[in-house]
């Protein structure tokens, strides 16, 4: 098994991790907030999350029982409730798998330390996806405010609404209780946005890094086939290169398998929650003509579809990159190699024909086909 053993992360390691091209500065701060950055333990954020869940989730259930006949309001409350429960489960699983995630970050830093290339198409794609998701999330949150502001300044206090649909057993519409609850809901919304963005941004960063390493492997295979035909090249150098290829291939396989181990259950929860959200949004579209609700759920639906697409595209990309190893080796002039080297290359082809996958809880493979089913 070719992976970095978990160790105390030094200051040098941490500085190198901050320079990983696949991780944007926005994503770095998100990982710091949710305590998934090396040597970072945000106890205060964890306490705030627990307190907000305790003070919000039970009263969301009360609110749902009161609006059972109002389909639009009920769908809004259900979406909020499922998002919070899914968020709690995803964060819990990520914290349980913290050791694996830290090892993956250290390995990424080591790979980039050894690399002469400081930026690739994959690393730029990873940063773009993280930023795009962040902006979509911010847009979704902003869409909740117009109706709140209109109601706050124009309606009677009894008609005031909250950012998250809740019902409290006291006069929650009076000042300053109402303003306090709104601030609490806003903090919860920001933390929910930050934490919900983490899994898919992390997966994209890891998969893009894996894609870069597979590109390096492709180059090594092509170079081996090229020098393998040269008799003037020392046999020792050929053996060294084929040894590097085998180790690199196994290391890439192990890296991808640890991504699957860390994020399989998270991806399942993610897809399940997104499926519920897409269904609720569709029901709202056919039952209301209110432009505010339609606009709000349109942004929300786009956000959920983008989330699902990003996960499925990441899974498809990893599968294609892993299988491309066999294609690169097969399409090379392997027949010009001597029998010994050709047999070694054949073993690499056979192993690469077993594709690597990201799955949603081992139930479904993340791919373009799954995206069409979920959406």
N, C-alpha and C positions, 0 to 999 in steps of 0.2 A: 504494500500500500504506500503510495507516494503522496504523503500530505504532511503538513507542518504540525508537529506536536504542539499542543497547547502549552503556552509558557507565559511568564510575566512579560507584558509588553513594555519594552524600553522606550525612552524618549525618542531615540533614533527611529524605532519602528513606527511610533505614532506620527512623527514628522513625515516619514515616507508614505504612510497611509493617506495623509492629507494631500499628497501629490498624485494619488492615483487618478489618471485622466477620466476613468469611468464614473467617478464620484464628483458631482458638482458641489459647490459650496452650499447651495440650498439643501441638498440631500444630506450633507454632513451635519448641518444644524438640526435637521429632522431626526437623524440618528442620535444626536446628543440629547435632544429633548426626551426621547423615549428610552434613554439609557442603553442604547445598543452601539455606542461608539466606545472604542477601547479606553479603559481607565476612566470611564464616565458613568457615574451612578446618580441619576437625578431623583433623589428620594422625595424632594418636595413636589415634583411633577406627579410622581406615583401617588402621593397622598392626596393631591388635588383631584386626580382622576377618580380615586376611590370615593372621595367625599362627594364629588359631583354625581357619580353613579348612584350612590346611596340616596342623595337628595333629589334625584330627578327620575330615575327609572321606576320606582314604585308609583309615583304620581302620574307617570305616563300610562301605566296600566289602569289607574283610576279614571283617567281622562278617556281612554278607549272604551271603557264600560259605559261612559256617559254619552258618547257620540255614536253609538252603534248604528243608528239609523241614517247618519250623515256619511255617505260613501266617500266623498272627497276628503273630508276632515279625517275620517277613519284611515284612509289610505296614507295620508300624510303622517299620522301617528304611527301606523304600522311600519312605514319606511324608517322613521326615526328610531323606533324601538329595535328593529332588526339590525340597523346599522350599529347601534351602540352595543348590542349583545355580540355581534360579529367582531366588532372592534376589540372588546374585552377578550374574547377567545383568541384572536389573532395575536394580540400583544402578549397574552399569557404563554402561548406556544413559542413566540419569538424569544421571550425571556428564558423559557426552558431550554431552547436550542441556542442560547447565547454563546456557549463554548464553540459550537460548530461555526457560527457566524463570525466569531472573532478569528478562528483559524482560517476561514476563507478570506477575510480581509488581510491577514498577515501574508497569506500566500499570494494574493493579488499584489501586495506591495513588493514582495520579493521578486515576482515576475517582472514588474515594471522597473525594479532596480537593475535587473540584469539586461533589460531591453535597451537597445539603442534608440528606438522610436519612442517619442514622448507623447504622441497623439495619433489616433487612428480613426477611421470612419466609424468604427463600433463605439469608441469612447465618446465621440461627438454625438452619436445617436443616443447613447445612454443619458447624457446631460440634457439633450433636447427633450426626451420623453419625461424626465423628472420635472423639468420646468413647465412643460405643457400640462402635465397632470396638476401641478401646483396652481397654475393660472385657472384651470377649469374648476378646481375645488374652490378657489377664491370667488370665482364668478357665481358658483352655486350658492355660496354663503351670502353674497351680496344680494341675490335675488330674494332672500327672505326679508330684507329690511324695508322695502318701500311700503308694504302693507302695514308693518308694525309702526312706522313713523306716521303714516296717514291716520291710523287709529289712535295713536298717542296724542296727536295735536288737534284732531277734529272730533273724535267720538267721545262719548261719555266714558268715565273711568271704568264703568262696569263692562264695557265692550272691548277693553284692552286685550291684546293677545300676547302670547309669549313666543320666543324664538323656537323653542321646543314645546310640543303640545303636552301640557301638563295641567292637572287640577289639584289644588291644595285645599286642605280642610280649614281654611281661614280666609279672610278678606285679602286675597293676594293682589287685587287691582289697586289698592291704595298706595300712595307714596309714603315713605321711601321703600316699602316692601317690594313694590312692583319693579322699581329700578334695580334693587339688589338682586332680584331673581333674574332680570334680564342680563345683568353683568355676569351672573353665575352661568346662565345658559350660553352667553357669548364665549366665555372661557372654555366651557365644555365643547362648544362647536369648533373652536380653534384647535383644541387638543384632539378632538375626533378627526378633524381634517388632517392634522399632522400625522397622527398615528395610522390613519387609514391609507395615507399615501405611502407609508414606509414599505409594506410588503412588496408591492409591485415595482416600486423604484429600486428596491434592493435586488429583486429577481432580475430586472433588466440590466442593472450594473454587472451582476455576476455572469449573466448569460452573454452579454457583450464582451466581457473579459474572456470568457471561455471561447467565444468566436475568434477573438484575436489570437489566442493560443493555438487554436486549430489552424489558423492561417499560417502561423509560424511552422507548425508541423507539416503543412502542405509544402512549404518552401524547402524544408529539410528533406522531404521525400524526393522532390524534384532534383535537388542538389545531389542526393545519393545516387539516383539513377544516372545522373550526368557523369559523376566521377567514377561510378561503378564500371563504366565502359572503358575508362582510361587505364591502360596497363602501367603507365608511368606513376600513377598514384599508389603510394605505399598501402599494402594490405592493412597495416595497423590503423591508418587514417580511416579507411573504409569501415573497419570494425568499430572504431570509435563513433563514427557518424551513425551507423545502424543501431548501436547501443543507445545513443541519444534519442533516436527516433522512437525506439521501443519504450524507453522511459518516459518520453514526452507524451506519447499516446496513452500510456497507462495513467500518467498523472492527470491528463485531460479527462479521461474517463472517470477517475476517482473524484475530481473536482465537480463534474456534472452530477455524479451520484450523490454527493453531499448537498448540492443545491436541492435535488429532489427530496432528500431526507429532511432538510430543514423547512421546506416550503410546501410539501405535498398537502398536508392537512390545512395549512393556511390557504392554499389555492382552492381547496374544496369548500371551505367556509366562504371564501370570497365569491366563488361562482354561485353558490347556493343563495347567498344574500343578494347578489346582483340579479339573480333570476326572480326572486321575490319582488325586488324593486322595479324591475322592468314590467312585471305583471301588474303591479299596483299603478304604475304610471300609465299603462295602457288603459286600465279601467277608468282612471281620472279623465283621460282624453275623450272617452265616449260618454261620460256622464255630466260634464260641465262645459259651460261656455265662458266662464270667468277668465279673462285674459291674464290676470295675475297668477292664477293657479296654473294655467296652461304654460305660461312663460317659465314659472318656477319648476314645474315638472319636466319641461322640455330640456332645461339646463341639467336637471338632475338625471334625466334619462340619457342624455349625451355623455355625461360623466360616467355613468355605469357602463354604457356600451364601450367607451374608450378604455375603461379599466379592463373589461373582459377581453377586448381586442388585444390590448398590450400583453396580457398574460398568455393568450393563445398564440400570438405572434412570436413571443419569446420562446415558447415550447417548440413551435414549428422551426424557428431559426436554429435552435440547438440541435434538433433532429437532423436538419439538412446539413449543418456543419459537420456533425459526426459521421454521416454517411458520405460526405464529400471526400473523406480520407480515402475510402475505397475507390472512388472515381478517379482521384488524382493519381493514385498508385496504378490503377488498371490502365488509364489512358497514357501513361508514360511509356517509354521504350524499355519496359521491363524485360522483354525478350532478348535484349542485347546483353543482359547481365549474365554472369556465370551461374551455374546451377545452384550453388550454395546461397548466393545473394537473392536469386529469384525465389527460392523457397521461403526465405525469411520475409520477403515482400508479400508473398502469397499469404502467409500467416497474418500479416497486418491487414490485408484486404479482407480475409475471412472474419477477423475480429471487428473491423469497421462496418461490416454488413449487418451487424447487430446494432440497430440505431439506439441512441440515447434519447430518453423521453423525460419530459416534465409531466406529472399527472396531477389531477385533482383528487387527492385522497385515494389513489390507486383505482378509482372508479372509471376515470376517463382520461384520455391523453389530451393535453393542451395542444391544440392544433387549429388550423383554419376551419376544419370540419366541425370541431366542437363549438367554435364561435357562431357558426350558422345555426347550430342546434339551440344554443343558449339564447341567442338574440332573436 
